[in-house]
Amino acid sequence: MDADLPRPCRATSDGRDAIGKAKQIKPDIAILDIRMPLLNGLEAAAQSLQVPA
């Protein structure tokens, strides 16, 4: 799935994966779907903000 996107972009299938990728790549911005499975975008964003830099 990521192969079709430019290098700085990443796609995930669920909120937990989004948090994991955010820890790895430390993005400046993230666009999250409010209807993602496992954790919705709001929950994923809240948890990502709690991750130490």
Number of C-alpha atoms within 10 A of each C-alpha: 8 11 9 9 10 8 8 8 12 17 16 15 12 18 25 20 15 23 22 14 16 20 14 9 11 13 12 6 7 14 9 18 15 14 12 18 12 13 19 16 22 15 16 23 19 11 14 20 11 8 10 6 7
